[in-house]
């Protein structure tokens, strides 16, 4: 055992890690994209903070329109970095899931849980280092463009510029490493916790019950979100800005609750939506409905990114429309209705949509590709590719509908509280065209991702796929 321990502490760990990356480039591409966005985001807002902090006193004290670069960077960065890190943790979970069988096999040949975790940590380290240079370079470039846009609108001092300080880059690299390595322990737990034989035969995407601690955590977060929305709803009508901040923060907290309570919420929503699908397409609809409800954890993983996209986008669009209606009625301009601040929220929304889109595509491709063996078994019992296509289309539409409904519920709660504070009614002003584009965008990301990946995963020899490893 001492010889094996010595071997595992040196090059074999790196060799195994690099071998897995070469063998499964698609699995690590999603993690790489998430890390790229995360490091670019931290570098972007860190560079803006550094630019303001290191500016000469005369430049730093130049009066500007709006809250200033430091406040903008902090407000943007707080939300964007949290969402980016969520996307990284989610992508890492799927990367490890797709290696479930390989990592479990290592344990059957005497690898310890600690050694398996070291393999995964080495993979994360290698992926971070590969994406560090392009991610940080993109962040620096974006910081210069963003600062120029702020200066054109008078929201930043003309003499301010992005310096060449390495601090934002080092902070971005450190944050990516800390989050990735911390998430490794959670992601590898399902492989390292059980006995080797159990880990090898364990189902990577099968039905799992939501744990009691997760239910309690979800209930606590949900209660916190409700309290925030109650706070937003009870703000005086003149404090429109504070009501908007509390409502937006409440929507983020509710989306975290949806992620924690996802399996139960997704199963209940799918049970309601499954009936009309079964009636419209009896065979494919029945199978799609059974797949989604039978694998609630898998469904939850698929719908949470869609709910994130719809919930954040819908909340910001509806809040802006409601605030503009109030401003037209009262003639009072606030930071919610000023043109420059509307541009800021649009920029923030665009950034969040990028994160949500990456998370949605990564999740759906990983989940669907992991079902290769399931598709092969269906083909062996007589299912044709056309029938699989119908089933996948029904699943994609159901998944989209569940995610849209959960996200819309969050947006409705948040904007209802905001509207109650500023208009005296819980019915906000809904921009129909904007919300329709949000739903269409969710469908465009979801349906092709599931159907296209499913058709790819169902190709090849059904016998070989049914007998081989999953994913």
C-alpha positions in Angstrom: 0.0 0.0 0.0 2.9 2.4 0.7 4.1 1.9 -2.9 0.6 2.7 -4.2 0.3 5.7 -2.0 3.7 7.0 -3.3 2.6 6.5 -6.9 -0.7 8.3 -6.4 1.0 11.3 -4.8 3.0 12.1 -8.0 2.5 11.8 -11.7 -0.2 9.1 -12.0 -2.8 11.6 -10.6 -2.0 14.1 -13.3 -1.8 11.4 -15.9 -5.3 10.1 -15.0 -6.7 13.7 -14.8 -5.3 14.7 -18.2 -6.4 11.3 -19.7 -10.0 11.9 -18.6 -10.0 15.5 -20.1 -8.7 14.1 -23.4 -11.2 11.3 -23.3 -14.2 13.4 -22.5 -13.6 16.9 -24.0 -17.3 17.6 -24.2 -17.8 17.1 -20.5 -15.0 19.5 -19.7 -15.9 22.0 -22.3 -19.0 23.0 -20.3 -16.9 23.4 -17.1 -14.3 25.4 -19.1 -17.0 27.7 -20.5 -18.4 28.3 -17.0 -15.0 29.0 -15.5 -14.2 31.3 -18.5 -17.3 33.4 -17.8 -16.7 33.4 -14.0 -13.1 34.6 -14.3 -14.0 37.2 -17.0 -16.7 38.5 -14.7 -14.5 38.8 -11.6 -11.8 40.4 -13.7 -14.2 42.9 -15.3 -15.7 44.3 -12.1 -12.4 43.9 -10.2 -10.7 46.0 -12.8 -13.3 48.7 -12.5 -12.9 48.8 -8.7 -9.1 49.0 -9.2 -9.4 51.8 -11.7 -11.4 53.9 -9.3 -9.3 53.0 -6.3 -6.0 53.8 -8.0 -7.1 57.0 -9.8 -5.5 60.3 -9.0 -7.4 62.3 -6.4 -8.5 64.9 -8.9 -9.9 62.3 -11.2 -11.5 60.3 -8.4 -13.4 63.4 -7.1 -14.7 64.4 -10.5 -18.5 64.7 -10.2 -20.4 62.2 -12.3 -24.0 61.3 -13.0 -25.3 58.3 -11.1 -23.8 56.4 -8.1 -20.3 56.2 -9.4 -18.0 53.5 -10.8 -17.3 51.9 -7.4 -21.0 51.5 -6.5 -21.9 50.2 -10.0 -19.1 47.7 -10.0 -20.0 46.5 -6.5 -23.8 46.2 -7.3 -23.2 44.5 -10.7 -20.4 42.3 -9.3 -22.4 41.1 -6.3 -25.2 39.5 -8.4 -23.1 38.6 -11.5 -20.4 36.8 -9.5 -22.9 34.9 -7.4 -24.7 33.7 -10.6 -21.4 32.9 -12.2 -20.2 30.8 -9.3 -23.6 28.9 -9.3 -23.0 28.1 -12.9 -19.4 26.8 -12.1 -20.7 24.5 -9.3 -23.5 23.2 -11.5 -21.1 22.5 -14.4 -18.6 20.8 -12.2 -21.3 18.5 -10.8 -22.2 17.3 -14.3 -18.5 16.9 -15.2 -18.0 14.6 -12.3 -21.3 12.8 -12.9 -20.2 11.9 -16.5 -17.1 10.3 -15.0 -19.0 8.3 -12.4 -18.2 4.9 -13.7 -14.5 5.6 -14.3 -14.0 7.1 -10.9 -15.9 4.3 -9.3 -13.6 1.8 -11.1 -10.6 3.4 -9.5 -12.0 2.7 -6.1 -12.5 -1.0 -7.0 -8.7 -1.3 -7.7 -7.9 0.1 -4.2 -7.9 3.8 -4.8 -9.0 5.6 -1.6 -11.7 8.3 -1.5 -8.9 10.8 -0.9 -7.1 9.7 -4.0 -10.2 10.0 -6.1 -10.9 13.5 -4.8 -7.3 14.3 -5.7 -7.9 13.2 -9.3 -11.0 15.5 -9.5 -9.1 18.4 -7.9 -6.3 18.0 -10.5 -8.9 18.1 -13.3 -10.4 21.3 -11.9 -6.9 22.8 -11.5 -6.0 21.9 -15.1 -9.3 23.3 -16.4 -8.8 26.6 -14.4 -5.3 27.0 -15.7 -6.4 26.4 -19.3 -9.2 29.0 -19.2 -7.4 31.5 -17.0 -5.5 33.4 -19.7 -8.5 33.8 -22.2 -11.0 34.4 -19.4 -9.0 37.2 -17.7 -8.0 38.7 -21.0 -11.7 38.8 -22.0 -12.5 40.4 -18.6 -9.9 43.2 -19.1 -11.2 43.9 -22.6 -14.8 44.0 -21.3 -13.8 46.3 -18.5 -12.3 48.8 -21.0 -15.5 48.7 -23.2 -17.8 49.0 -20.2 -15.8 51.9 -18.7 -15.9 53.7 -22.0 -19.7 53.2 -22.2 -20.0 54.6 -18.7 -17.9 57.7 -19.6 -20.0 58.4 -22.7 -23.1 58.5 -20.4 -21.4 60.7 -17.9 -21.4 58.0 -15.2 -17.6 57.8 -14.9 -14.9 60.4 -14.8 -13.3 61.1 -18.3 -9.8 60.6 -16.9 -10.5 57.2 -15.5 -8.8 54.2 -17.2 -8.3 50.5 -16.6 -4.8 50.1 -15.2 -2.5 47.2 -15.8 -2.7 46.0 -12.2 -2.4 42.2 -11.9 -4.6 42.3 -8.7 -8.0 41.7 -10.4 -6.5 38.9 -12.5 -5.0 37.2 -9.4 -8.3 37.6 -7.5 -10.3 36.1 -10.4 -7.8 33.1 -10.6 -8.0 32.7 -6.8 -11.8 32.8 -6.7 -12.1 30.3 -9.5 -9.7 27.9 -7.8 -11.3 28.2 -4.4 -14.8 27.7 -5.7 -13.8 24.8 -8.0 -11.8 23.0 -5.3 -14.5 23.6 -2.7 -17.2 22.3 -5.0 -15.1 19.2 -5.8 -15.7 17.8 -2.3 -19.5 18.0 -2.8 -19.5 16.8 -6.4 -17.3 13.7 -5.7 -19.2 12.8 -2.5 -21.6 10.3 -4.3 -18.6 8.4 -5.5 -16.3 8.5 -2.5 -18.9 8.1 0.2 -20.3 4.6 -0.5 -18.4 1.3 -0.7 -16.5 0.8 -4.0 -19.0 -1.9 -5.3 -22.0 0.3 -4.4 -20.4 3.3 -6.2 -19.7 1.2 -9.3 -23.3 0.0 -9.6 -24.9 3.2 -8.4 -27.1 5.1 -10.8 -25.8 8.5 -11.8 -29.0 10.0 -13.0 -31.6 7.8 -11.4 -34.3 8.8 -9.0 -33.1 10.1 -5.7 -35.1 11.4 -2.8 -34.5 14.9 -1.7 -32.6 14.8 1.6 -34.1 16.1 4.8 -31.3 18.7 5.3 -31.9 20.0 1.8 -35.6 20.3 2.4 -35.0 22.2 5.6 -32.5 24.5 3.9 -34.9 25.0 1.0 -37.7 25.9 3.4 -35.5 28.3 5.3 -34.4 30.0 2.2 -38.0 30.2 0.9 -39.0 31.8 4.2 -36.2 34.3 3.8 -37.3 35.2 0.3 -40.9 35.7 1.4 -39.7 38.0 4.2 -37.7 40.1 1.7 -40.7 40.4 -0.6 -42.9 41.4 2.4 -40.3 44.1 3.2 -40.4 45.3 -0.4 -44.2 45.3 -0.5 -44.4 47.4 2.7 -42.0 50.2 1.6 -43.6 53.6 1.3 -44.6 54.7 -2.3 -41.9 57.3 -2.4 -39.1 54.7 -1.8 -39.4 53.1 -5.2 -35.6 52.5 -5.4 -35.5 50.6 -2.1 -38.6 48.6 -3.1 -36.9 47.6 -6.3 -33.7 46.5 -4.6 -35.6 44.4 -2.1 -37.7 42.8 -4.8 -34.7 41.9 -7.0 -32.9 40.4 -4.0 -36.0 38.5 -3.0 -36.3 37.0 -6.5 -32.7 35.8 -6.3 -33.4 34.2 -2.9 -36.5 32.5 -4.2 -34.6 31.1 -7.1 -32.1 29.6 -4.7 -35.1 28.0 -2.9 -36.3 26.6 -6.2 -32.8 25.1 -6.7 -32.9 23.5 -3.3 -36.6 22.3 -3.5 -36.3 21.6 -7.2 -37.1 17.9 -7.3 -40.4 18.3 -5.4 -41.4 21.5 -7.2 -40.5 20.1 -10.6 -42.3 16.8 -10.0 -45.5 18.5 -8.9 -45.4 20.9 -11.9 -44.7 18.1 -14.3 -47.6 16.1 -12.9 -50.0 18.9 -13.7 -48.6 19.6 -17.2 -48.2 15.9 -18.1 -51.9 15.2 -18.5 -52.5 17.4 -21.6 -49.3 16.1 -23.2 -50.4 12.5 -22.7 -53.7 13.5 -24.3 -52.2 15.2 -27.3 -49.5 12.5 -28.0 -50.6 9.4 -26.2 -47.6 7.1 -26.6 -44.6 9.6 -26.7 -46.4 11.9 -24.3 -46.9 9.1 -21.7 -43.3 7.9 -22.0 -42.0 11.5 -21.7 -44.2 12.2 -18.7 -43.1 9.0 -17.0 -39.4 9.8 -17.6 -39.7 13.3 -16.2 -41.7 12.4 -13.1 -39.8 9.2 -12.5 -36.4 11.0 -12.5 -37.3 14.1 -10.5 -33.7 14.9 -9.6 -32.8 14.9 -13.3 -35.8 17.0 -14.2 -34.9 19.5 -11.4 -31.4 19.8 -12.7 -32.8 20.6 -16.2 -35.4 23.1 -15.2 -33.5 25.2 -12.6 -31.3 27.0 -15.2 -34.4 27.7 -17.3 -36.2 29.0 -14.2 -33.1 31.2 -13.4 -33.2 32.7 -16.9 -37.0 33.3 -16.9 -37.1 34.5 -13.3 -34.3 37.1 -13.5 -35.2 38.3 -16.9 -38.9 38.5 -16.1 -38.4 40.3 -12.8 -36.2 43.0 -14.3 -38.4 43.6 -17.3 -41.6 43.8 -15.4 -40.1 46.0 -12.6 -38.8 48.4 -15.2 -42.2 48.6 -16.9 -44.1 49.1 -13.7 -41.7 51.8 -12.5 -42.0 53.7 -15.8 -45.8 53.6 -15.6 -45.5 55.1 -12.1 -43.0 57.7 -13.2 -45.3 58.8 -16.1 -48.2 59.1 -13.7 -46.4 61.0 -11.0 -43.8 62.9 -13.0 -41.0 61.7 -10.5 -37.8 60.3 -12.0 -35.9 57.8 -10.0 -32.9 55.6 -10.6 -35.3 53.0 -11.8 -36.6 55.2 -14.6 -33.6 57.3 -15.6 -32.3 56.4 -19.1 -28.8 55.8 -17.9 -29.9 53.4 -15.1 -32.2 51.6 -17.5 -29.2 51.0 -19.7 -27.3 49.7 -16.7 -30.0 47.2 -15.9 -30.2 46.1 -19.6 -26.4 45.5 -19.5 -26.8 43.6 -16.3 -29.6 41.6 -17.7 -27.6 40.7 -20.8 -24.7 39.5 -18.6 -27.0 37.3 -16.5 -28.7 35.9 -19.6 -25.3 34.8 -20.8 -24.7 32.9 -17.6 -28.1 31.4 -17.6 -27.8 30.4 -21.2 -24.4 28.7 -20.6 -25.8 26.9 -17.6 -28.9 25.8 -19.5 -27.0 24.4 -22.5 -24.4 22.7 -20.3 -27.0 21.1 -18.1 -29.3 19.9 -20.8 -26.5 18.5 -23.0 -24.9 16.7 -20.0 -28.2 15.2 -18.8 -29.3 14.0 -22.2 -25.9 12.6 -23.3 -25.9 10.7 -20.0 -28.9 8.7 -21.2 -27.2 6.8 -24.0 -27.8 3.4 -22.4 -31.5 4.3 -21.8 -32.0 5.2 -25.4 -30.2 2.0 -26.5 -32.5 -0.1 -24.4 -35.6 1.6 -25.9 -34.2 0.8 -29.4 -33.6 -2.8 -28.4 -37.3 -3.3 -27.4 -38.5 -1.9 -30.8 -38.5 1.9 -30.6 -37.6 3.6 -33.8 -35.6 6.8 -34.1 -38.7 8.7 -35.1 -40.5 7.5 -31.9 -37.5 8.6 -29.9 -37.6 12.0 -31.6 -41.2 12.4 -30.6 -40.5 11.4 -27.0 -37.6 13.8 -26.8 -39.6 16.6 -28.3 -42.4 16.0 -25.7 -39.8 15.9 -22.9 -38.2 19.1 -24.2 -41.5 20.9 -24.3 -42.5 19.7 -20.9 -39.1 20.7 -19.4 -39.4 24.1 -21.0 -42.9 24.6 -19.6 -41.9 23.5 -16.1 -38.9 25.8 -16.0 -40.9 28.7 -17.5 -43.7 28.3 -14.9 -41.3 28.1 -12.0 -39.4 31.1 -13.2 -42.6 33.0 -13.9 -43.9 32.2 -10.4 -40.8 33.8 -8.9 -41.0 36.8 -11.2 -44.7 37.2 -10.4 -44.1 37.1 -6.6 -41.2 39.6 -6.8 -42.9 42.1 -9.1 -46.2 41.7 -7.3 -44.4 42.9 -4.1 -42.8 45.7 -6.0 -46.1 46.8 -7.6 -47.8 46.7 -4.2 -45.3 49.1 -2.8 -45.3 51.7 -5.7 -48.9 51.3 -7.1 -50.9 49.9 -4.2 -51.9 46.8 -6.2 -50.2 43.4 -6.6 -50.8 43.5 -10.3 -47.7 44.9 -12.1 -47.4 46.3 -15.6 -46.3 43.3 -17.8 -44.6 44.1 -21.1 -46.1 41.3 -23.2 -43.6 41.5 -26.1 -40.5 41.4 -23.8 -41.9 38.5 -21.7 -42.7 36.6 -24.9 -39.1 37.0 -26.1 -37.9 35.6 -22.8 -40.1 32.5 -23.1 -39.0 32.1 -26.7 -35.4 32.4 -25.7 -35.9 29.7 -23.1 -37.5 27.4 -25.6 -34.7 28.0 -28.2 -32.1 27.0 -25.6 -34.0 24.1 -24.2 -35.7 22.2 -27.1 -32.8 22.0 -29.5 -30.4 21.1 -26.7 -32.5 18.1 -25.6 -33.6 16.9 -29.0 -30.2 17.4 -30.7 -28.2 15.8 -28.0 -30.7 12.9 -27.7 -30.5 12.1 -31.3 -26.7 12.1 -31.1 -26.8 9.9 -28.0 -29.2 7.4 -29.6 -26.9 6.8 -32.6 -24.5 4.0 -33.1 -25.0 0.3 -32.2 -27.8 -0.2 -29.7 -26.2 -3.4 -28.4 -22.9 -1.8 -27.7 -24.5 1.3 -26.1 -26.7 -0.9 -23.9 -23.8 -2.9 -22.6 -21.3 -0.1 -22.3 -21.0 2.7 -19.8 -23.4 5.5 -19.6 -22.6 8.9 -21.1 
